[in-house]
Amino acid sequence: MSDGERPQSGGARAGDRYVYDPATQPDLFESILSRRIVAFIIDAVIIVVLMIPAVLVVAIVGLITFGLGWFLFGPLFAIVALGYVGLTLGGAASATIGMRMVGLELRTWSGAPMFPLLAVMHALIFWISIGVLTPLILLVGFFTYRKQLLHDLLIGVVMVNAPALRKQER
């Protein structure tokens, strides 16, 4: 197979480990970065809303356990956020609710859907990279071939347009 031919695996070039290729499948990568920002904001709002019942539950548990349950207030945001990411991004749709609303899906480099542990690791590495390297690290997406951010590259995942992916899978 020559470099110009499109293989059966979805568009990766010979020697390229990624299934999704922006050169042969540009519709999979249209406006990814701007839609990721919108999806992040939607997901942040959802997590804040989910914190309300979680805080109430921890408050009641704290009363029942004579204050011991209140130690959960410290890690509560991380527990709620990681649970949300694990259940949504690691679920069958391979996307959080925010990603679904803007038509994005996160896949592994080989094209497989996400699974809960990988989704949680993706979120943790995102938080660590932002905390250590500042939000300027998100500029990496402007310079990568598949519009991947640093944590995408480290985990081995790629964000794609869900409608374009569905069209290609037919």
PyMOL commands that set and color helices and strands:
alter all, ss='L'
color gray80, all
select helices_A, chain A and resi 26-29+32-64+68-73+76-88+97-102+116-133+135-142+150-155+162-169
alter helices_A, ss='H'
color red, helices_A
select strands_A, chain A and resi 104-108+157-161
alter strands_A, ss='S'
color yellow, strands_A
deselect
rebuild
show_as cartoon
